Structures are given as C-alpha cells and as structure tokens.
Amino acid sequence: MRVSYDKLWKLLIDNKMKKGEFYRAANISVAARHALTHDEPVHMKVLMNICKVFHCDIGDIVEIIEE
C-alpha cells in the first residue's frame, strides 16, 4: 500500500493557496513537508492540522492506494 496526497495539492490549487502559506497555516514541520511532497505517511496530528485549515475530513486530503 502507498499514500497519495494528490487531493491535498488539488485543494491548495482550488483555494489559491501557496505551499508556504499552507505549511505555516497548518504548522507543518520540515520533516512532514518532505513526507507530504514525497507521498510518504505522516503523523495523524499533521493530517488533523491540515483538516483544520481546510475544514475538511481526512479522506478529502489523502488516499490510500493498494498495489
């Protein structure tokens, strides 16, 4: 299984938000930034912070893909 954050990046585009703004708004660490941009798993707290920023559910930002 692998993780895809394509839905998250689409949300940023739809909300006309730059990655830097997003990282600051969601209080995302450098390590979590790297994981997000490389479709690697992140801590649940990171996903919760992102959901707070966009007022959405986890399924709106991440997708689990079975290989």
SVG drawing of the C-alpha trace seen along z (x, -y; Angstrom):
<svg xmlns="http://www.w3.org/2000/svg" viewBox="-15 -32 28 36">
<polyline fill="none" stroke="black" stroke-width="0.4" points="0.0,0.0 1.1,-3.6 -0.2,-7.0 -1.2,-9.8 -1.7,-13.4 -2.9,-14.5 -6.3,-15.5 -4.4,-17.9 -2.5,-19.5 -5.7,-20.0 -7.2,-21.6 -4.3,-24.1 -4.9,-25.0 -8.7,-25.3 -8.1,-27.6 -5.4,-29.6 -3.0,-28.9 0.8,-28.7 2.6,-25.8 4.5,-28.2 1.2,-29.7 -0.3,-26.3 2.7,-25.0 2.6,-28.0 -1.2,-27.8 -1.1,-24.1 2.1,-24.4 3.8,-21.7 7.4,-20.8 10.2,-20.4 10.1,-16.6 6.4,-16.5 6.7,-18.7 9.2,-16.3 6.9,-13.4 3.9,-15.1 5.8,-16.1 7.1,-12.5 3.8,-10.7 5.1,-9.2 3.0,-8.6 2.7,-11.4 1.6,-11.5 -2.1,-11.8 -1.6,-15.2 -0.3,-16.6 -3.4,-15.4 -5.6,-16.8 -3.9,-20.2 -4.4,-20.2 -8.1,-19.3 -8.5,-22.3 -7.1,-24.6 -9.4,-23.4 -12.4,-22.5 -12.5,-19.0 -12.2,-15.3 -9.0,-13.2 -10.4,-11.5 -10.5,-14.8 -6.7,-15.2 -5.2,-11.7 -5.8,-8.5 -4.5,-5.0 -3.7,-3.1 -3.3,0.7 -0.8,2.0"/>
</svg>
